[in-house]
Amino acid sequence: MYTVEFNYARHRIRYVPLIPVGLKSKDEWVEVWAYVDSGAFYTIFDDKVAELLGIELYKGRKMLAVVGDGSFIPFYLHKLQIRLGEDEFAMEVGFSSKLGVGFNLLGMNLFDRYKVTFDNKAKKVIFERE
Amino acid sequence: MKRSQKWITENFEALVTRYGGKYIAVVGEEVVAVALTPKEAMEKAKRVAKAEDISLLKVPSEEELICIL
């Protein structure tokens, strides 16, 4: 069993599940923070993160995501190495220039590997796996 | 846990107030670079720290936080 947990960040009266993940570029790991979003199917980062990692955005698989107002935004899926706590694995990560929210997002395709608990009473998010 | 992780979580509100809408690079308990892109923030931060010690955060603005929550 492996467990890693992250305390929520606080903003005024609200608490935000914002956590660091490692993303592998060509020759090094980069730690980038993202919002754990159970309402997002895919993990999607700002396209500027793709630039940082040396990824050619438009070589990825083009997908569309529905956003809050019902419109669609394009994003491009790339398979890359990701690190959560001490876990390292390959996962599809989307990048978009139209993300339009203040955070990078960790979506449900990350959750497939873990039992994820949003412990709002303790103000932490917990990832567990066998 | 890296020292920067605890510090970012505990100081998030102040970071939003000061750096909302920008990317910041944090090493330990210090913001070492501020930029509009993560690449620029990382390049600035690498002048003072090793890559593995740098944490990059896209800091939401106050307005974005209200909208997402």
N, CA and C atoms of all chains as a GROMACS GRO file, in nm:
protein
  597
    1MET      N    1   0.086  -0.121   0.000
    1MET     CA    2   0.000   0.000   0.000
    1MET      C    3   0.088   0.124   0.000
    2TYR      N    4   0.057   0.217  -0.087
    2TYR     CA    5   0.128   0.344  -0.089
    2TYR      C    6   0.026   0.456  -0.071
    3THR      N    7   0.057   0.549   0.014
    3THR     CA    8  -0.032   0.662   0.040
    3THR      C    9   0.047   0.792   0.036
    4VAL      N   10  -0.010   0.890  -0.030
    4VAL     CA   11   0.050   1.024  -0.024
    4VAL      C   12  -0.063   1.124  -0.004
    5GLU      N   13  -0.042   1.219   0.083
    5GLU     CA   14  -0.148   1.316   0.109
    5GLU      C   15  -0.094   1.459   0.103
    6PHE      N   16  -0.186   1.548   0.067
    6PHE     CA   17  -0.150   1.688   0.050
    6PHE      C   18  -0.251   1.775   0.123
    7ASN      N   19  -0.202   1.869   0.200
    7ASN     CA   20  -0.292   1.964   0.265
    7ASN      C   21  -0.350   2.060   0.163
    8TYR      N   22  -0.475   2.100   0.184
    8TYR     CA   23  -0.536   2.202   0.099
    8TYR      C   24  -0.464   2.336   0.121
    9ALA      N   25  -0.466   2.418   0.018
    9ALA     CA   26  -0.423   2.557   0.033
    9ALA      C   27  -0.546   2.639   0.069
   10ARG      N   28  -0.529   2.740   0.150
   10ARG     CA   29  -0.643   2.821   0.191
   10ARG      C   30  -0.642   2.955   0.119
   11HIS      N   31  -0.762   2.996   0.075
   11HIS     CA   32  -0.779   3.132   0.024
   11HIS      C   33  -0.903   3.190   0.089
   12ARG      N   34  -0.885   3.284   0.177
   12ARG     CA   35  -0.993   3.342   0.257
   12ARG      C   36  -1.067   3.229   0.329
   13ILE      N   37  -1.198   3.215   0.304
   13ILE     CA   38  -1.271   3.113   0.380
   13ILE      C   39  -1.276   2.980   0.306
   14ARG      N   40  -1.211   2.972   0.189
   14ARG     CA   41  -1.219   2.851   0.109
   14ARG      C   42  -1.086   2.776   0.110
   15TYR      N   43  -1.098   2.646   0.088
   15TYR     CA   44  -0.980   2.560   0.081
   15TYR      C   45  -0.970   2.496  -0.056
   16VAL      N   46  -0.849   2.489  -0.109
   16VAL     CA   47  -0.827   2.451  -0.248
   16VAL      C   48  -0.734   2.329  -0.254
   17PRO      N   49  -0.777   2.219  -0.322
   17PRO     CA   50  -0.689   2.103  -0.336
   17PRO      C   51  -0.584   2.125  -0.445
   18LEU      N   52  -0.481   2.195  -0.408
   18LEU     CA   53  -0.376   2.234  -0.502
   18LEU      C   54  -0.250   2.158  -0.462
   19ILE      N   55  -0.194   2.081  -0.557
   19ILE     CA   56  -0.082   1.991  -0.520
   19ILE      C   57   0.030   1.997  -0.624
   20PRO      N   58   0.151   1.961  -0.584
   20PRO     CA   59   0.262   1.956  -0.681
   20PRO      C   60   0.272   1.819  -0.749
   21VAL      N   61   0.299   1.820  -0.878
   21VAL     CA   62   0.329   1.695  -0.949
   21VAL      C   63   0.458   1.717  -1.029
   22GLY      N   64   0.529   1.609  -1.051
   22GLY     CA   65   0.648   1.617  -1.135
   22GLY      C   66   0.612   1.583  -1.278
   23LEU      N   67   0.666   1.657  -1.372
   23LEU     CA   68   0.648   1.629  -1.515
   23LEU      C   69   0.787   1.614  -1.575
   24LYS      N   70   0.805   1.509  -1.655
   24LYS     CA   71   0.938   1.483  -1.710
   24LYS      C   72   0.953   1.554  -1.845
   25SER      N   73   1.053   1.637  -1.853
   25SER     CA   74   1.087   1.696  -1.981
   25SER      C   75   1.193   1.606  -2.044
   26LYS      N   76   1.258   1.653  -2.148
   26LYS     CA   77   1.355   1.567  -2.216
   26LYS      C   78   1.467   1.522  -2.122
   27ASP      N   79   1.513   1.612  -2.038
   27ASP     CA   80   1.630   1.575  -1.958
   27ASP      C   81   1.618   1.602  -1.809
   28GLU      N   82   1.499   1.644  -1.763
   28GLU     CA   83   1.487   1.669  -1.619
   28GLU      C   84   1.341   1.668  -1.576
   29TRP      N   85   1.323   1.653  -1.444
   29TRP     CA   86   1.190   1.663  -1.387
   29TRP      C   87   1.161   1.808  -1.351
   30VAL      N   88   1.036   1.848  -1.375
   30VAL     CA   89   0.993   1.982  -1.340
   30VAL      C   90   0.873   1.969  -1.248
   31GLU      N   91   0.873   2.041  -1.136
   31GLU     CA   92   0.759   2.035  -1.045
   31GLU      C   93   0.663   2.149  -1.074
   32VAL      N   94   0.539   2.113  -1.106
   32VAL     CA   95   0.436   2.211  -1.140
   32VAL      C   96   0.314   2.183  -1.052
   33TRP      N   97   0.252   2.287  -1.003
   33TRP     CA   98   0.134   2.270  -0.917
   33TRP      C   99   0.007   2.268  -1.001
   34ALA      N  100  -0.091   2.190  -0.953
   34ALA     CA  101  -0.217   2.180  -1.026
   34ALA      C  102  -0.332   2.154  -0.928
   35TYR      N  103  -0.450   2.187  -0.974
   35TYR     CA  104  -0.573   2.174  -0.895
   35TYR      C  105  -0.631   2.035  -0.916
   36VAL      N  106  -0.660   1.964  -0.809
   36VAL     CA  107  -0.717   1.830  -0.820
   36VAL      C  108  -0.867   1.846  -0.847
   37ASP      N  109  -0.908   1.813  -0.970
   37ASP     CA  110  -1.042   1.847  -1.016
   37ASP      C  111  -1.120   1.720  -1.050
   38SER      N  112  -1.205   1.676  -0.959
   38SER     CA  113  -1.283   1.553  -0.984
   38SER      C  114  -1.387   1.573  -1.092
   39GLY      N  115  -1.411   1.697  -1.131
   39GLY     CA  116  -1.507   1.725  -1.238
   39GLY      C  117  -1.445   1.727  -1.376
   40ALA      N  118  -1.313   1.708  -1.383
   40ALA     CA  119  -1.244   1.708  -1.512
   40ALA      C  120  -1.211   1.565  -1.552
   41PHE      N  121  -1.245   1.526  -1.673
   41PHE     CA  122  -1.214   1.388  -1.716
   41PHE      C  123  -1.065   1.374  -1.743
   42TYR      N  124  -1.007   1.473  -1.808
   42TYR     CA  125  -0.865   1.468  -1.843
   42TYR      C  126  -0.782   1.562  -1.756
   43THR      N  127  -0.656   1.531  -1.746
   43THR     CA  128  -0.559   1.622  -1.686
   43THR      C  129  -0.515   1.720  -1.795
   44ILE      N  130  -0.533   1.848  -1.770
   44ILE     CA  131  -0.503   1.949  -1.873
   44ILE      C  132  -0.420   2.061  -1.811
   45PHE      N  133  -0.309   2.089  -1.876
   45PHE     CA  134  -0.223   2.199  -1.835
   45PHE      C  135  -0.225   2.309  -1.942
   46ASP      N  136  -0.190   2.426  -1.897
   46ASP     CA  137  -0.167   2.542  -1.982
   46ASP      C  138  -0.068   2.504  -2.094
   47ASP      N  139  -0.091   2.551  -2.215
   47ASP     CA  140   0.002   2.518  -2.325
   47ASP      C  141   0.143   2.571  -2.300
   48LYS      N  142   0.154   2.670  -2.212
   48LYS     CA  143   0.288   2.724  -2.182
   48LYS      C  144   0.372   2.622  -2.103
   49VAL      N  145   0.306   2.529  -2.036
   49VAL     CA  146   0.380   2.422  -1.968
   49VAL      C  147   0.439   2.326  -2.072
   50ALA      N  148   0.365   2.304  -2.182
   50ALA     CA  149   0.418   2.220  -2.291
   50ALA      C  150   0.546   2.284  -2.347
   51GLU      N  151   0.541   2.415  -2.363
   51GLU     CA  152   0.660   2.487  -2.413
   51GLU      C  153   0.778   2.465  -2.317
   52LEU      N  154   0.750   2.476  -2.187
   52LEU     CA  155   0.855   2.455  -2.087
   52LEU      C  156   0.917   2.315  -2.098
   53LEU      N  157   0.832   2.216  -2.126
   53LEU     CA  158   0.878   2.077  -2.130
   53LEU      C  159   0.940   2.040  -2.265
   54GLY      N  160   0.934   2.132  -2.360
   54GLY     CA  161   0.990   2.103  -2.492
   54GLY      C  162   0.898   2.016  -2.577
   55ILE      N  163   0.768   2.020  -2.546
   55ILE     CA  164   0.670   1.939  -2.620
   55ILE      C  165   0.612   2.022  -2.735
   56GLU      N  166   0.604   1.960  -2.851
   56GLU     CA  167   0.541   2.027  -2.966
   56GLU      C  168   0.390   2.005  -2.957
   57LEU      N  169   0.321   2.108  -2.914
   57LEU     CA  170   0.179   2.100  -2.878
   57LEU      C  171   0.096   2.027  -2.982
   58TYR      N  172   0.106   2.072  -3.108
   58TYR     CA  173   0.013   2.025  -3.211
   58TYR      C  174   0.046   1.885  -3.263
   59LYS      N  175   0.152   1.824  -3.212
   59LYS     CA  176   0.180   1.684  -3.248
   59LYS      C  177   0.099   1.587  -3.164
   60GLY      N  178   0.032   1.640  -3.063
   60GLY     CA  179  -0.050   1.554  -2.978
   60GLY      C  180  -0.184   1.522  -3.042
   61ARG      N  181  -0.258   1.432  -2.977
   61ARG     CA  182  -0.392   1.394  -3.026
   61ARG      C  183  -0.491   1.502  -2.988
   62LYS      N  184  -0.559   1.558  -3.089
   62LYS     CA  185  -0.651   1.668  -3.061
   62LYS      C  186  -0.781   1.616  -3.000
   63MET      N  187  -0.823   1.682  -2.892
   63MET     CA  188  -0.948   1.647  -2.824
   63MET      C  189  -1.024   1.776  -2.797
   64LEU      N  190  -1.151   1.763  -2.761
   64LEU     CA  191  -1.230   1.879  -2.724
   64LEU      C  192  -1.289   1.856  -2.585
   65ALA      N  193  -1.290   1.959  -2.505
   65ALA     CA  194  -1.350   1.950  -2.371
   65ALA      C  195  -1.460   2.054  -2.359
   66VAL      N  196  -1.567   2.016  -2.295
   66VAL     CA  197  -1.676   2.111  -2.270
   66VAL      C  198  -1.643   2.190  -2.145
   67VAL      N  199  -1.660   2.321  -2.152
   67VAL     CA  200  -1.635   2.405  -2.034
   67VAL      C  201  -1.767   2.462  -1.982
   68GLY      N  202  -1.756   2.540  -1.876
   68GLY     CA  203  -1.872   2.584  -1.798
   68GLY      C  204  -1.985   2.647  -1.877
   69ASP      N  205  -1.952   2.722  -1.982
   69ASP     CA  206  -2.059   2.789  -2.056
   69ASP      C  207  -2.114   2.704  -2.171
   70GLY      N  208  -2.070   2.577  -2.177
   70GLY     CA  209  -2.121   2.486  -2.280
   70GLY      C  210  -2.039   2.487  -2.408
   71SER      N  211  -1.942   2.574  -2.416
   71SER     CA  212  -1.859   2.577  -2.537
   71SER      C  213  -1.747   2.472  -2.525
   72PHE      N  214  -1.678   2.451  -2.636
   72PHE     CA  215  -1.572   2.351  -2.641
   72PHE      C  216  -1.436   2.418  -2.652
   73ILE      N  217  -1.339   2.361  -2.584
   73ILE     CA  218  -1.201   2.409  -2.602
   73ILE      C  219  -1.116   2.293  -2.654
   74PRO      N  220  -1.025   2.323  -2.745
   74PRO     CA  221  -0.936   2.217  -2.794
   74PRO      C  222  -0.820   2.195  -2.698
   75PHE      N  223  -0.779   2.070  -2.685
   75PHE     CA  224  -0.655   2.041  -2.614
   75PHE      C  225  -0.586   1.925  -2.684
   76TYR      N  226  -0.457   1.909  -2.656
   76TYR     CA  227  -0.375   1.811  -2.728
   76TYR      C  228  -0.311   1.716  -2.628
   77LEU      N  229  -0.340   1.587  -2.646
   77LEU     CA  230  -0.292   1.486  -2.551
   77LEU      C  231  -0.152   1.437  -2.588
   78HIS      N  232  -0.068   1.432  -2.488
   78HIS     CA  233   0.067   1.378  -2.503
   78HIS      C  234   0.092   1.281  -2.389
   79LYS      N  235   0.161   1.172  -2.418
   79LYS     CA  236   0.196   1.078  -2.312
   79LYS      C  237   0.329   1.118  -2.252
   80LEU      N  238   0.333   1.137  -2.122
   80LEU     CA  239   0.460   1.172  -2.060
   80LEU      C  240   0.471   1.112  -1.920
   81GLN      N  241   0.589   1.117  -1.867
   81GLN     CA  242   0.614   1.064  -1.733
   81GLN      C  243   0.569   1.167  -1.630
   82ILE      N  244   0.497   1.118  -1.531
   82ILE     CA  245   0.446   1.206  -1.426
   82ILE      C  246   0.486   1.147  -1.291
   83ARG      N  247   0.504   1.232  -1.194
   83ARG     CA  248   0.543   1.186  -1.060
   83ARG      C  249   0.447   1.244  -0.957
   84LEU      N  250   0.388   1.156  -0.878
   84LEU     CA  251   0.300   1.199  -0.769
   84LEU      C  252   0.358   1.142  -0.641
   85GLY      N  253   0.406   1.228  -0.553
   85GLY     CA  254   0.478   1.179  -0.437
   85GLY      C  255   0.601   1.103  -0.484
   86GLU      N  256   0.608   0.974  -0.449
   86GLU     CA  257   0.722   0.891  -0.493
   86GLU      C  258   0.686   0.804  -0.613
   87ASP      N  259   0.562   0.809  -0.657
   87ASP     CA  260   0.517   0.727  -0.771
   87ASP      C  261   0.556   0.793  -0.903
   88GLU      N  262   0.607   0.712  -0.995
   88GLU     CA  263   0.636   0.761  -1.130
   88GLU      C  264   0.567   0.670  -1.230
   89PHE      N  265   0.501   0.728  -1.328
   89PHE     CA  266   0.429   0.647  -1.427
   89PHE      C  267   0.404   0.732  -1.551
   90ALA      N  268   0.369   0.663  -1.661
   90ALA     CA  269   0.336   0.733  -1.785
   90ALA      C  270   0.186   0.759  -1.787
   91MET      N  271   0.148   0.877  -1.834
   91MET     CA  272   0.007   0.912  -1.838
   91MET      C  273  -0.018   1.014  -1.949
   92GLU      N  274  -0.139   1.011  -2.006
   92GLU     CA  275  -0.172   1.112  -2.106
   92GLU      C  276  -0.208   1.243  -2.037
   93VAL      N  277  -0.143   1.348  -2.080
   93VAL     CA  278  -0.166   1.481  -2.026
   93VAL      C  279  -0.204   1.574  -2.142
   94GLY      N  280  -0.311   1.650  -2.122
   94GLY     CA  281  -0.354   1.743  -2.225
   94GLY      C  282  -0.292   1.881  -2.203
   95PHE      N  283  -0.275   1.952  -2.312
   95PHE     CA  284  -0.228   2.091  -2.304
   95PHE      C  285  -0.319   2.176  -2.391
   96SER      N  286  -0.353   2.293  -2.340
   96SER     CA  287  -0.444   2.380  -2.415
   96SER      C  288  -0.409   2.527  -2.396
   97SER      N  289  -0.425   2.602  -2.503
   97SER     CA  290  -0.406   2.747  -2.495
   97SER      C  291  -0.535   2.816  -2.452
   98LYS      N  292  -0.643   2.737  -2.438
   98LYS     CA  293  -0.775   2.795  -2.409
   98LYS      C  294  -0.828   2.752  -2.274
   99LEU      N  295  -0.739   2.708  -2.187
   99LEU     CA  296  -0.785   2.652  -2.060
   99LEU      C  297  -0.875   2.750  -1.984
  100GLY      N  298  -0.837   2.875  -1.980
  100GLY     CA  299  -0.928   2.978  -1.931
  100GLY      C  300  -0.957   2.976  -1.782
  101VAL      N  301  -0.888   2.894  -1.706
  101VAL     CA  302  -0.904   2.897  -1.560
  101VAL      C  303  -0.767   2.927  -1.500
  102GLY      N  304  -0.769   2.963  -1.375
  102GLY     CA  305  -0.644   3.007  -1.314
  102GLY      C  306  -0.549   2.896  -1.276
  103PHE      N  307  -0.592   2.772  -1.294
  103PHE     CA  308  -0.509   2.660  -1.251
  103PHE      C  309  -0.481   2.564  -1.366
  104ASN      N  310  -0.375   2.488  -1.354
  104ASN     CA  311  -0.360   2.365  -1.428
  104ASN      C  312  -0.447   2.262  -1.357
  105LEU      N  313  -0.499   2.164  -1.431
  105LEU     CA  314  -0.599   2.073  -1.374
  105LEU      C  315  -0.553   1.927  -1.376
  106LEU      N  316  -0.570   1.860  -1.263
  106LEU     CA  317  -0.548   1.715  -1.256
  106LEU      C  318  -0.684   1.647  -1.258
  107GLY      N  319  -0.712   1.572  -1.364
  107GLY     CA  320  -0.845   1.515  -1.381
  107GLY      C  321  -0.852   1.368  -1.350
  108MET      N  322  -0.965   1.310  -1.388
  108MET     CA  323  -0.998   1.173  -1.350
  108MET      C  324  -0.903   1.069  -1.406
  109ASN      N  325  -0.835   1.099  -1.517
  109ASN     CA  326  -0.744   0.996  -1.570
  109ASN      C  327  -0.625   0.974  -1.476
  110LEU      N  328  -0.598   1.069  -1.389
  110LEU     CA  329  -0.498   1.045  -1.283
  110LEU      C  330  -0.560   0.959  -1.173
  111PHE      N  331  -0.688   0.982  -1.147
  111PHE     CA  332  -0.755   0.911  -1.037
  111PHE      C  333  -0.766   0.761  -1.063
  112ASP      N  334  -0.759   0.720  -1.190
  112ASP     CA  335  -0.772   0.578  -1.223
  112ASP      C  336  -0.671   0.492  -1.148
  113ARG      N  337  -0.561   0.549  -1.111
  113ARG     CA  338  -0.455   0.472  -1.046
  113ARG      C  339  -0.471   0.464  -0.895
  114TYR      N  340  -0.559   0.542  -0.840
  114TYR     CA  341  -0.563   0.558  -0.694
  114TYR      C  342  -0.706   0.555  -0.640
  115LYS      N  343  -0.712   0.528  -0.511
  115LYS     CA  344  -0.832   0.564  -0.437
  115LYS      C  345  -0.806   0.707  -0.390
  116VAL      N  346  -0.890   0.800  -0.431
  116VAL     CA  347  -0.868   0.940  -0.398
  116VAL      C  348  -0.973   0.986  -0.299
  117THR      N  349  -0.928   1.042  -0.189
  117THR     CA  350  -1.019   1.091  -0.085
  117THR      C  351  -1.002   1.241  -0.067
  118PHE      N  352  -1.112   1.312  -0.084
  118PHE     CA  353  -1.112   1.455  -0.049
  118PHE      C  354  -1.162   1.462   0.096
  119ASP      N  355  -1.069   1.478   0.187
  119ASP     CA  356  -1.106   1.483   0.328
  119ASP      C  357  -1.122   1.631   0.366
  120ASN      N  358  -1.242   1.681   0.342
  120ASN     CA  359  -1.264   1.825   0.363
  120ASN      C  360  -1.260   1.862   0.512
  121LYS      N  361  -1.291   1.765   0.597
  121LYS     CA  362  -1.285   1.795   0.741
  121LYS      C  363  -1.140   1.818   0.783
  122ALA      N  364  -1.050   1.734   0.732
  122ALA     CA  365  -0.908   1.747   0.767
  122ALA      C  366  -0.835   1.842   0.672
  123LYS      N  367  -0.906   1.888   0.569
  123LYS     CA  368  -0.850   1.981   0.469
  123LYS      C  369  -0.728   1.919   0.399
  124LYS      N  370  -0.750   1.798   0.347
  124LYS     CA  371  -0.642   1.735   0.271
  124LYS      C  372  -0.700   1.641   0.166
  125VAL      N  373  -0.620   1.617   0.062
  125VAL     CA  374  -0.657   1.519  -0.040
  125VAL      C  375  -0.555   1.405  -0.031
  126ILE      N  376  -0.607   1.281  -0.035
  126ILE     CA  377  -0.524   1.162  -0.010
  126ILE      C  378  -0.531   1.069  -0.131
  127PHE      N  379  -0.416   1.025  -0.178
  127PHE     CA  380  -0.407   0.928  -0.288
  127PHE      C  381  -0.354   0.797  -0.231
  128GLU      N  382  -0.427   0.687  -0.254
  128GLU     CA  383  -0.385   0.555  -0.205
  128GLU      C  384  -0.388   0.455  -0.319
  129ARG      N  385  -0.294   0.362  -0.317
  129ARG     CA  386  -0.299   0.250  -0.412
  129ARG      C  387  -0.244   0.125  -0.344
  130GLU      N  388  -0.277   0.009  -0.404
  130GLU     CA  389  -0.227  -0.119  -0.351
  130GLU      C  390  -0.078  -0.127  -0.374
  131MET      N  391   0.847   1.560   0.219
  131MET     CA  392   0.784   1.679   0.160
  131MET      C  393   0.887   1.791   0.148
  132LYS      N  394   0.891   1.856   0.029
  132LYS     CA  395   0.982   1.968   0.012
  132LYS      C  396   0.935   2.086   0.097
  133ARG      N  397   1.030   2.165   0.140
  133ARG     CA  398   0.995   2.281   0.223
  133ARG      C  399   0.903   2.376   0.146
  134SER      N  400   0.925   2.387   0.015
  134SER     CA  401   0.844   2.478  -0.067
  134SER      C  402   0.698   2.434  -0.069
  135GLN      N  403   0.674   2.304  -0.062
  135GLN     CA  404   0.536   2.255  -0.068
  135GLN      C  405   0.456   2.308   0.052
  136LYS      N  406   0.513   2.292   0.170
  136LYS     CA  407   0.445   2.340   0.291
  136LYS      C  408   0.428   2.492   0.286
  137TRP      N  409   0.530   2.559   0.240
  137TRP     CA  410   0.528   2.706   0.239
  137TRP      C  411   0.422   2.759   0.141
  138ILE      N  412   0.415   2.700   0.021
  138ILE     CA  413   0.316   2.745  -0.078
  138ILE      C  414   0.175   2.724  -0.025
  139THR      N  415   0.151   2.606   0.032
  139THR     CA  416   0.017   2.576   0.085
  139THR      C  417  -0.022   2.676   0.194
  140GLU      N  418   0.072   2.706   0.281
  140GLU     CA  419   0.041   2.794   0.395
  140GLU      C  420   0.034   2.941   0.356
  141ASN      N  421   0.095   2.976   0.244
  141ASN     CA  422   0.100   3.118   0.205
  141ASN      C  423   0.024   3.147   0.077
  142PHE      N  424  -0.066   3.057   0.040
  142PHE     CA  425  -0.134   3.068  -0.089
  142PHE      C  426  -0.211   3.200  -0.103
  143GLU      N  427  -0.281   3.238   0.000
  143GLU     CA  428  -0.362   3.360  -0.009
  143GLU      C  429  -0.273   3.483  -0.038
  144ALA      N  430  -0.163   3.492   0.029
  144ALA     CA  431  -0.072   3.606   0.006
  144ALA      C  432  -0.013   3.600  -0.136
  145LEU      N  433   0.011   3.478  -0.185
  145LEU     CA  434   0.066   3.464  -0.320
  145LEU      C  435  -0.036   3.511  -0.424
  146VAL      N  436  -0.164   3.479  -0.402
  146VAL     CA  437  -0.269   3.523  -0.494
  146VAL      C  438  -0.276   3.676  -0.495
  147THR      N  439  -0.272   3.734  -0.378
  147THR     CA  440  -0.281   3.880  -0.368
  147THR      C  441  -0.165   3.947  -0.442
  148ARG      N  442  -0.047   3.890  -0.427
  148ARG     CA  443   0.072   3.956  -0.482
  148ARG      C  444   0.104   3.918  -0.626
  149TYR      N  445   0.078   3.789  -0.661
  149TYR     CA  446   0.125   3.740  -0.792
  149TYR      C  447   0.013   3.686  -0.881
  150GLY      N  448  -0.112   3.714  -0.848
  150GLY     CA  449  -0.223   3.659  -0.926
  150GLY      C  450  -0.208   3.685  -1.075
  151GLY      N  451  -0.230   3.579  -1.155
  151GLY     CA  452  -0.221   3.591  -1.301
  151GLY      C  453  -0.082   3.562  -1.357
  152LYS      N  454   0.012   3.533  -1.269
  152LYS     CA  455   0.150   3.508  -1.314
  152LYS      C  456   0.198   3.368  -1.272
  153TYR      N  457   0.307   3.328  -1.331
  153TYR     CA  458   0.377   3.207  -1.286
  153TYR      C  459   0.486   3.248  -1.188
  154ILE      N  460   0.499   3.173  -1.080
  154ILE     CA  461   0.608   3.198  -0.987
  154ILE      C  462   0.692   3.071  -0.971
  155ALA      N  463   0.818   3.091  -0.940
  155ALA     CA  464   0.908   2.980  -0.907
  155ALA      C  465   0.946   2.997  -0.760
  156VAL      N  466   0.928   2.889  -0.685
  156VAL     CA  467   0.955   2.894  -0.541
  156VAL      C  468   1.066   2.795  -0.507
  157VAL      N  469   1.158   2.841  -0.426
  157VAL     CA  470   1.264   2.754  -0.374
  157VAL      C  471   1.263   2.772  -0.222
  158GLY      N  472   1.242   2.662  -0.151
  158GLY     CA  473   1.234   2.673  -0.005
  158GLY      C  474   1.116   2.760   0.035
  159GLU      N  475   1.146   2.867   0.104
  159GLU     CA  476   1.039   2.957   0.149
  159GLU      C  477   1.052   3.093   0.080
  160GLU      N  478   1.090   3.092  -0.044
  160GLU     CA  479   1.115   3.218  -0.115
  160GLU      C  480   1.068   3.210  -0.260
  161VAL      N  481   1.003   3.316  -0.306
  161VAL     CA  482   0.970   3.329  -0.448
  161VAL      C  483   1.096   3.384  -0.516
  162VAL      N  484   1.154   3.303  -0.604
  162VAL     CA  485   1.281   3.344  -0.664
  162VAL      C  486   1.262   3.398  -0.806
  163ALA      N  487   1.143   3.378  -0.865
  163ALA     CA  488   1.119   3.430  -0.999
  163ALA      C  489   0.970   3.448  -1.022
  164VAL      N  490   0.937   3.552  -1.097
  164VAL     CA  491   0.799   3.582  -1.135
  164VAL      C  492   0.801   3.611  -1.284
  165ALA      N  493   0.706   3.550  -1.358
  165ALA     CA  494   0.704   3.571  -1.503
  165ALA      C  495   0.566   3.538  -1.558
  166LEU      N  496   0.545   3.571  -1.683
  166LEU     CA  497   0.416   3.541  -1.745
  166LEU      C  498   0.411   3.398  -1.798
  167THR      N  499   0.526   3.334  -1.814
  167THR     CA  500   0.527   3.196  -1.860
  167THR      C  501   0.613   3.110  -1.766
  168PRO      N  502   0.581   2.979  -1.759
  168PRO     CA  503   0.661   2.893  -1.673
  168PRO      C  504   0.805   2.879  -1.723
  169LYS      N  505   0.822   2.886  -1.855
  169LYS     CA  506   0.958   2.872  -1.910
  169LYS      C  507   1.046   2.987  -1.863
  170GLU      N  508   0.989   3.107  -1.870
  170GLU     CA  509   1.066   3.225  -1.828
  170GLU      C  510   1.093   3.220  -1.677
  171ALA      N  511   0.992   3.177  -1.600
  171ALA     CA  512   1.010   3.168  -1.455
  171ALA      C  513   1.119   3.065  -1.422
  172MET      N  514   1.118   2.952  -1.493
  172MET     CA  515   1.217   2.847  -1.468
  172MET      C  516   1.358   2.896  -1.505
  173GLU      N  517   1.368   2.965  -1.618
  173GLU     CA  518   1.500   3.013  -1.661
  173GLU      C  519   1.558   3.111  -1.558
  174LYS      N  520   1.473   3.200  -1.508
  174LYS     CA  521   1.520   3.294  -1.406
  174LYS      C  522   1.559   3.220  -1.278
  175ALA      N  523   1.476   3.123  -1.240
  175ALA     CA  524   1.500   3.051  -1.114
  175ALA      C  525   1.628   2.968  -1.119
  176LYS      N  526   1.658   2.915  -1.238
  176LYS     CA  527   1.778   2.831  -1.251
  176LYS      C  528   1.908   2.910  -1.230
  177ARG      N  529   1.897   3.042  -1.234
  177ARG     CA  530   2.017   3.122  -1.207
  177ARG      C  531   2.055   3.116  -1.060
  178VAL      N  532   1.956   3.080  -0.975
  178VAL     CA  533   1.984   3.079  -0.831
  178VAL      C  534   1.961   2.944  -0.764
  179ALA      N  535   1.910   2.847  -0.840
  179ALA     CA  536   1.879   2.718  -0.776
  179ALA      C  537   1.888   2.604  -0.877
  180LYS      N  538   1.897   2.481  -0.825
  180LYS     CA  539   1.897   2.364  -0.911
  180LYS      C  540   1.753   2.333  -0.952
  181ALA      N  541   1.737   2.276  -1.072
  181ALA     CA  542   1.603   2.250  -1.126
  181ALA      C  543   1.518   2.168  -1.029
  182GLU      N  544   1.578   2.066  -0.965
  182GLU     CA  545   1.498   1.977  -0.879
  182GLU      C  546   1.448   2.045  -0.752
  183ASP      N  547   1.502   2.161  -0.720
  183ASP     CA  548   1.458   2.234  -0.600
  183ASP      C  549   1.350   2.339  -0.631
  184ILE      N  550   1.318   2.354  -0.760
  184ILE     CA  551   1.228   2.462  -0.801
  184ILE      C  552   1.084   2.410  -0.814
  185SER      N  553   0.991   2.486  -0.759
  185SER     CA  554   0.849   2.455  -0.769
  185SER      C  555   0.782   2.564  -0.849
  186LEU      N  556   0.709   2.526  -0.955
  186LEU     CA  557   0.641   2.625  -1.039
  186LEU      C  558   0.492   2.626  -1.011
  187LEU      N  559   0.440   2.744  -0.990
  187LEU     CA  560   0.297   2.758  -0.960
  187LEU      C  561   0.235   2.864  -1.049
  188LYS      N  562   0.126   2.824  -1.119
  188LYS     CA  563   0.045   2.922  -1.190
  188LYS      C  564  -0.049   2.981  -1.086
  189VAL      N  565  -0.030   3.106  -1.054
  189VAL     CA  566  -0.108   3.167  -0.945
  189VAL      C  567  -0.236   3.226  -1.002
  190PRO      N  568  -0.352   3.179  -0.958
  190PRO     CA  569  -0.476   3.236  -1.010
  190PRO      C  570  -0.498   3.377  -0.958
  191SER      N  571  -0.573   3.454  -1.035
  191SER     CA  572  -0.610   3.586  -0.986
  191SER      C  573  -0.729   3.570  -0.889
  192GLU      N  574  -0.759   3.674  -0.814
  192GLU     CA  575  -0.874   3.671  -0.722
  192GLU      C  576  -1.001   3.637  -0.800
  193GLU      N  577  -1.017   3.697  -0.920
  193GLU     CA  578  -1.137   3.677  -1.000
  193GLU      C  579  -1.148   3.531  -1.045
  194GLU      N  580  -1.035   3.475  -1.086
  194GLU     CA  581  -1.038   3.335  -1.132
  194GLU      C  582  -1.074   3.241  -1.016
  195LEU      N  583  -1.029   3.271  -0.898
  195LEU     CA  584  -1.061   3.187  -0.784
  195LEU      C  585  -1.210   3.192  -0.753
  196ILE      N  586  -1.268   3.307  -0.764
  196ILE     CA  587  -1.412   3.320  -0.738
  196ILE      C  588  -1.491   3.240  -0.842
  197CYS      N  589  -1.446   3.247  -0.968
  197CYS     CA  590  -1.517   3.178  -1.076
  197CYS      C  591  -1.508   3.026  -1.062
  198ILE      N  592  -1.390   2.976  -1.029
  198ILE     CA  593  -1.373   2.830  -1.026
  198ILE      C  594  -1.438   2.770  -0.903
  199LEU      N  595  -1.453   2.846  -0.799
  199LEU     CA  596  -1.507   2.790  -0.676
  199LEU      C  597  -1.656   2.823  -0.659
   0.00000   0.00000   0.00000
